[in-house]
């Protein structure tokens, strides 16, 4: 009985995910959110990388998510996914704020043909290679999209949702103690 029930639950969530794959771009445009285009360069970890435009370099911290640290389980996989998605490519940056380390906190996407853009935060969350960062997600323009993407990964028990994993913010706190 459980597989049937689960399939019924996943069907509506999958439909929502398909809509989100194209819907966020339209929402972003309707809100008049400015997007700047940069060339992605060095991948630092699963939620931070550098970009360059002309002679200007920026360190980008992905808004609303927290990926496992490099030394944590799945940290290398999160970094590898970010590398495969952005390294050396032109990326769209929707700036949100600067963090305490002067990094540009932003939503990031890879432009596509027509409406087929890739929302980096959504990809990491759906792969189970990041968590929604509760303290910060509501400050991101597409925070709700991120919450739904995480719910999909959790329902499908992928990545950090497959077993017992320590959340990155808890890991960092334990390292400081």
Phi and psi restraints in degrees (value plus and minus 20) as a CYANA .aco file:
   2 UNK   PHI     -78.0   -38.0
   2 UNK   PSI     -65.2   -25.2
   3 UNK   PHI     -79.3   -39.3
   3 UNK   PSI     -57.2   -17.2
   4 UNK   PHI     -87.4   -47.4
   4 UNK   PSI     -67.4   -27.4
   5 UNK   PHI     -79.0   -39.0
   5 UNK   PSI     -64.2   -24.2
   6 UNK   PHI     -83.8   -43.8
   6 UNK   PSI     -61.2   -21.2
   7 UNK   PHI     -81.7   -41.7
   7 UNK   PSI     -59.2   -19.2
   8 UNK   PHI     -87.0   -47.0
   8 UNK   PSI     -56.1   -16.1
   9 UNK   PHI     -89.6   -49.6
   9 UNK   PSI     -60.4   -20.4
  10 UNK   PHI     -90.6   -50.6
  10 UNK   PSI     -49.5    -9.5
  11 UNK   PHI     -78.7   -38.7
  11 UNK   PSI     -73.2   -33.2
  12 UNK   PHI     -83.8   -43.8
  12 UNK   PSI     -58.9   -18.9
  13 UNK   PHI     -84.0   -44.0
  13 UNK   PSI     -60.0   -20.0
  14 UNK   PHI     -83.6   -43.6
  14 UNK   PSI     -58.5   -18.5
  15 UNK   PHI     -83.8   -43.8
  15 UNK   PSI     -60.6   -20.6
  16 UNK   PHI     -83.2   -43.2
  16 UNK   PSI     -62.4   -22.4
  17 UNK   PHI     -81.9   -41.9
  17 UNK   PSI     -62.1   -22.1
  18 UNK   PHI     -82.5   -42.5
  18 UNK   PSI     -62.1   -22.1
  19 UNK   PHI     -82.9   -42.9
  19 UNK   PSI     -62.9   -22.9
  20 UNK   PHI     -83.5   -43.5
  20 UNK   PSI     -49.1    -9.1
  21 UNK   PHI     -79.1   -39.1
  21 UNK   PSI     -50.1   -10.1
  22 UNK   PHI    -136.0   -96.0
  22 UNK   PSI     -42.3    -2.3
  23 UNK   PHI     -88.4   -48.4
  23 UNK   PSI     -53.0   -13.0
  24 UNK   PHI     -85.8   -45.8
  24 UNK   PSI     -52.1   -12.1
  25 UNK   PHI     -83.6   -43.6
  25 UNK   PSI     -62.3   -22.3
  26 UNK   PHI     -85.7   -45.7
  26 UNK   PSI     -60.2   -20.2
  27 UNK   PHI     -82.1   -42.1
  27 UNK   PSI     -66.0   -26.0
  28 UNK   PHI     -78.3   -38.3
  28 UNK   PSI     -67.0   -27.0
  29 UNK   PHI     -84.1   -44.1
  29 UNK   PSI     -59.7   -19.7
  30 UNK   PHI     -87.9   -47.9
  30 UNK   PSI     -44.7    -4.7
  31 UNK   PHI    -108.3   -68.3
  31 UNK   PSI     -23.5    16.5
  32 UNK   PHI      48.7    88.7
  32 UNK   PSI      10.0    50.0
  33 UNK   PHI     -96.6   -56.6
  33 UNK   PSI     110.0   150.0
  34 UNK   PHI     -99.7   -59.7
  34 UNK   PSI     114.1   154.1
  35 UNK   PHI    -137.0   -97.0
  35 UNK   PSI     111.8   151.8
  36 UNK   PHI    -130.6   -90.6
  36 UNK   PSI     126.9   166.9
  37 UNK   PHI    -129.2   -89.2
  37 UNK   PSI     109.5   149.5
  38 UNK   PHI    -152.7  -112.7
  38 UNK   PSI     143.8   183.8
  39 UNK   PHI    -117.3   -77.3
  39 UNK   PSI     100.5   140.5
  40 UNK   PHI     -91.2   -51.2
  40 UNK   PSI     119.1   159.1
  41 UNK   PHI    -140.4  -100.4
  41 UNK   PSI    -123.5   -83.5
  42 UNK   PHI    -103.6   -63.6
  42 UNK   PSI     111.4   151.4
  43 UNK   PHI    -110.8   -70.8
  43 UNK   PSI     102.7   142.7
  44 UNK   PHI    -112.3   -72.3
  44 UNK   PSI     -66.0   -26.0
  45 UNK   PHI    -181.7  -141.7
  45 UNK   PSI    -182.6  -142.6
  46 UNK   PHI     -93.2   -53.2
  46 UNK   PSI     -27.1    12.9
  47 UNK   PHI    -158.7  -118.7
  47 UNK   PSI      -6.4    33.6
  48 UNK   PHI    -163.7  -123.7
  48 UNK   PSI     115.8   155.8
  49 UNK   PHI    -176.0  -136.0
  49 UNK   PSI     150.0   190.0
  50 UNK   PHI    -126.0   -86.0
  50 UNK   PSI     133.7   173.7
  51 UNK   PHI    -152.4  -112.4
  51 UNK   PSI     141.7   181.7
  52 UNK   PHI    -161.4  -121.4
  52 UNK   PSI     122.2   162.2
  53 UNK   PHI    -161.3  -121.3
  53 UNK   PSI      94.7   134.7
  54 UNK   PHI      42.4    82.4
  54 UNK   PSI    -146.8  -106.8
  55 UNK   PHI    -115.6   -75.6
  55 UNK   PSI     -16.0    24.0
  56 UNK   PHI    -115.8   -75.8
  56 UNK   PSI     111.1   151.1
  57 UNK   PHI    -135.4   -95.4
  57 UNK   PSI     123.5   163.5
  58 UNK   PHI    -154.3  -114.3
  58 UNK   PSI     126.1   166.1
  59 UNK   PHI    -120.1   -80.1
  59 UNK   PSI     106.1   146.1
  60 UNK   PHI    -126.4   -86.4
  60 UNK   PSI     112.0   152.0
  61 UNK   PHI    -133.4   -93.4
  61 UNK   PSI     102.7   142.7
  62 UNK   PHI     -85.0   -45.0
  62 UNK   PSI     105.1   145.1
  63 UNK   PHI     -88.6   -48.6
  63 UNK   PSI     115.8   155.8
  64 UNK   PHI      62.3   102.3
  64 UNK   PSI     -23.2    16.8
  65 UNK   PHI    -149.9  -109.9
  65 UNK   PSI     143.3   183.3
  66 UNK   PHI    -160.8  -120.8
  66 UNK   PSI      96.0   136.0
  67 UNK   PHI    -110.7   -70.7
  67 UNK   PSI     132.7   172.7
  68 UNK   PHI     -74.4   -34.4
  68 UNK   PSI     123.6   163.6
  69 UNK   PHI     -84.5   -44.5
  69 UNK   PSI     137.6   177.6
  70 UNK   PHI     -73.9   -33.9
  70 UNK   PSI     -56.5   -16.5
  71 UNK   PHI    -106.6   -66.6
  71 UNK   PSI     -24.8    15.2
  72 UNK   PHI    -105.8   -65.8
  72 UNK   PSI     137.8   177.8
  73 UNK   PHI     -76.0   -36.0
  73 UNK   PSI     116.4   156.4
  74 UNK   PHI      55.1    95.1
  74 UNK   PSI     -21.0    19.0
  75 UNK   PHI     -83.9   -43.9
  75 UNK   PSI     -64.3   -24.3
  76 UNK   PHI     -85.6   -45.6
  76 UNK   PSI     -55.9   -15.9
  77 UNK   PHI     -88.1   -48.1
  77 UNK   PSI     -59.0   -19.0
  78 UNK   PHI     -83.3   -43.3
  78 UNK   PSI     -65.1   -25.1
  79 UNK   PHI     -81.2   -41.2
  79 UNK   PSI     -62.7   -22.7
  80 UNK   PHI     -84.0   -44.0
  80 UNK   PSI     -58.0   -18.0
  81 UNK   PHI     -85.7   -45.7
  81 UNK   PSI     -65.2   -25.2
  82 UNK   PHI     -79.7   -39.7
  82 UNK   PSI     -64.1   -24.1
  83 UNK   PHI     -78.3   -38.3
  83 UNK   PSI     -66.5   -26.5
  84 UNK   PHI     -86.4   -46.4
  84 UNK   PSI     -49.5    -9.5
  85 UNK   PHI    -102.4   -62.4
  85 UNK   PSI     -59.7   -19.7
  86 UNK   PHI    -138.3   -98.3
  86 UNK   PSI     -48.3    -8.3
  87 UNK   PHI     -75.4   -35.4
  87 UNK   PSI     104.3   144.3
  88 UNK   PHI      58.6    98.6
  88 UNK   PSI     -18.0    22.0
  89 UNK   PHI    -123.7   -83.7
  89 UNK   PSI     140.4   180.4
  90 UNK   PHI     -96.7   -56.7
  90 UNK   PSI     110.7   150.7
  91 UNK   PHI    -144.5  -104.5
  91 UNK   PSI     126.9   166.9
  92 UNK   PHI    -109.5   -69.5
  92 UNK   PSI     110.2   150.2
  93 UNK   PHI    -136.3   -96.3
  93 UNK   PSI     103.5   143.5
  94 UNK   PHI    -129.2   -89.2
  94 UNK   PSI      79.9   119.9
  95 UNK   PHI     -88.8   -48.8
  95 UNK   PSI     119.0   159.0
  96 UNK   PHI    -133.8   -93.8
  96 UNK   PSI     -70.8   -30.8
  97 UNK   PHI    -189.2  -149.2
  97 UNK   PSI     158.2   198.2
  98 UNK   PHI    -125.0   -85.0
  98 UNK   PSI     120.6   160.6
  99 UNK   PHI    -112.2   -72.2
  99 UNK   PSI    -195.8  -155.8
 100 UNK   PHI     -84.3   -44.3
 100 UNK   PSI     -37.6     2.4
 101 UNK   PHI    -120.4   -80.4
 101 UNK   PSI      -8.7    31.3
 102 UNK   PHI      47.6    87.6
 102 UNK   PSI      -2.5    37.5
 103 UNK   PHI     -97.7   -57.7
 103 UNK   PSI     129.0   169.0
 104 UNK   PHI    -101.1   -61.1
 104 UNK   PSI      93.8   133.8
 105 UNK   PHI    -103.5   -63.5
 105 UNK   PSI     107.2   147.2
 106 UNK   PHI    -174.6  -134.6
 106 UNK   PSI     138.2   178.2
 107 UNK   PHI    -108.6   -68.6
 107 UNK   PSI     124.6   164.6
 108 UNK   PHI    -153.0  -113.0
 108 UNK   PSI     117.6   157.6
 109 UNK   PHI    -161.0  -121.0
 109 UNK   PSI     138.2   178.2
 110 UNK   PHI    -120.7   -80.7
 110 UNK   PSI     100.0   140.0
 111 UNK   PHI     -80.3   -40.3
 111 UNK   PSI     125.4   165.4
 112 UNK   PHI    -149.9  -109.9
 112 UNK   PSI    -198.1  -158.1
 113 UNK   PHI     -98.6   -58.6
 113 UNK   PSI     106.2   146.2
 114 UNK   PHI      45.2    85.2
 114 UNK   PSI    -141.8  -101.8
 115 UNK   PHI    -120.6   -80.6
 115 UNK   PSI     -10.3    29.7
 116 UNK   PHI    -111.6   -71.6
 116 UNK   PSI      37.4    77.4
 117 UNK   PHI    -102.7   -62.7
 117 UNK   PSI     137.4   177.4
 118 UNK   PHI    -130.8   -90.8
 118 UNK   PSI      97.4   137.4
 119 UNK   PHI    -108.8   -68.8
 119 UNK   PSI      91.5   131.5
 120 UNK   PHI     -80.2   -40.2
 120 UNK   PSI     -67.4   -27.4
 121 UNK   PHI     -77.9   -37.9
 121 UNK   PSI     -63.3   -23.3
 122 UNK   PHI     -82.2   -42.2
 122 UNK   PSI     -60.7   -20.7
 123 UNK   PHI     -83.2   -43.2
 123 UNK   PSI     -65.5   -25.5
 124 UNK   PHI     -83.3   -43.3
 124 UNK   PSI     -63.0   -23.0
 125 UNK   PHI     -87.0   -47.0
 125 UNK   PSI     -63.9   -23.9
 126 UNK   PHI     -88.2   -48.2
 126 UNK   PSI     -47.4    -7.4
 127 UNK   PHI    -100.0   -60.0
 127 UNK   PSI     -26.5    13.5
 128 UNK   PHI      53.9    93.9
 128 UNK   PSI       5.8    45.8
 129 UNK   PHI    -129.2   -89.2
 129 UNK   PSI      -3.2    36.8
 130 UNK   PHI    -182.1  -142.1
 130 UNK   PSI     141.2   181.2
 131 UNK   PHI    -132.0   -92.0
 131 UNK   PSI     130.8   170.8
 132 UNK   PHI     -85.0   -45.0
 132 UNK   PSI     114.5   154.5
 133 UNK   PHI    -112.9   -72.9
 133 UNK   PSI      79.3   119.3
 134 UNK   PHI     -74.2   -34.2
 134 UNK   PSI     -57.4   -17.4
 135 UNK   PHI     -86.0   -46.0
 135 UNK   PSI     -45.1    -5.1
 136 UNK   PHI    -142.2  -102.2
 136 UNK   PSI     -35.8     4.2
 137 UNK   PHI     -81.9   -41.9
 137 UNK   PSI     -54.4   -14.4
 138 UNK   PHI     -90.4   -50.4
 138 UNK   PSI     -33.7     6.3
 139 UNK   PHI    -105.5   -65.5
 139 UNK   PSI     -23.0    17.0
 140 UNK   PHI    -115.0   -75.0
 140 UNK   PSI     119.3   159.3
 141 UNK   PHI     -74.5   -34.5
 141 UNK   PSI     -54.8   -14.8
 142 UNK   PHI    -131.7   -91.7
 142 UNK   PSI      18.0    58.0
 143 UNK   PHI     -78.6   -38.6
 143 UNK   PSI     -58.4   -18.4
 144 UNK   PHI     -86.8   -46.8
 144 UNK   PSI     -57.6   -17.6
 145 UNK   PHI     -80.1   -40.1
 145 UNK   PSI     -63.2   -23.2
 146 UNK   PHI     -84.2   -44.2
 146 UNK   PSI     -60.8   -20.8
 147 UNK   PHI     -82.9   -42.9
 147 UNK   PSI     -60.5   -20.5
 148 UNK   PHI     -87.9   -47.9
 148 UNK   PSI     -60.9   -20.9
 149 UNK   PHI     -81.1   -41.1
 149 UNK   PSI     -61.6   -21.6
 150 UNK   PHI     -84.5   -44.5
 150 UNK   PSI     -60.8   -20.8
 151 UNK   PHI     -81.1   -41.1
 151 UNK   PSI     -57.2   -17.2
 152 UNK   PHI     -83.0   -43.0
 152 UNK   PSI     -66.7   -26.7
 153 UNK   PHI     -83.5   -43.5
 153 UNK   PSI     -61.8   -21.8
 154 UNK   PHI     -84.1   -44.1
 154 UNK   PSI     -64.1   -24.1
 155 UNK   PHI     -82.5   -42.5
 155 UNK   PSI     -57.2   -17.2
 156 UNK   PHI    -108.4   -68.4
 156 UNK   PSI     -20.4    19.6
 157 UNK   PHI      32.7    72.7
 157 UNK   PSI      31.7    71.7
 158 UNK   PHI    -128.1   -88.1
 158 UNK   PSI     133.9   173.9
 159 UNK   PHI      36.9    76.9
 159 UNK   PSI    -144.0  -104.0
 160 UNK   PHI     -84.8   -44.8
 160 UNK   PSI     -32.9     7.1
 161 UNK   PHI    -115.1   -75.1
 161 UNK   PSI     -16.1    23.9
 162 UNK   PHI    -127.1   -87.1
 162 UNK   PSI      62.9   102.9
 163 UNK   PHI      91.3   131.3
 163 UNK   PSI    -188.2  -148.2
 164 UNK   PHI    -118.5   -78.5
 164 UNK   PSI      96.8   136.8
 165 UNK   PHI    -150.6  -110.6
 165 UNK   PSI     120.8   160.8
 166 UNK   PHI    -102.7   -62.7
 166 UNK   PSI     112.2   152.2
 167 UNK   PHI     -86.8   -46.8
 167 UNK   PSI     124.6   164.6
 168 UNK   PHI     -77.5   -37.5
 168 UNK   PSI     -59.4   -19.4
 169 UNK   PHI     -86.8   -46.8
 169 UNK   PSI     -51.5   -11.5
 170 UNK   PHI     -92.3   -52.3
 170 UNK   PSI     -59.3   -19.3
 171 UNK   PHI     -81.0   -41.0
 171 UNK   PSI     -66.8   -26.8
 172 UNK   PHI     -84.2   -44.2
 172 UNK   PSI     -60.2   -20.2
 173 UNK   PHI     -82.4   -42.4
 173 UNK   PSI     -63.6   -23.6
 174 UNK   PHI     -84.2   -44.2
 174 UNK   PSI     -53.8   -13.8
 175 UNK   PHI     -89.2   -49.2
 175 UNK   PSI     -50.1   -10.1
 176 UNK   PHI     -98.4   -58.4
 176 UNK   PSI     -44.9    -4.9
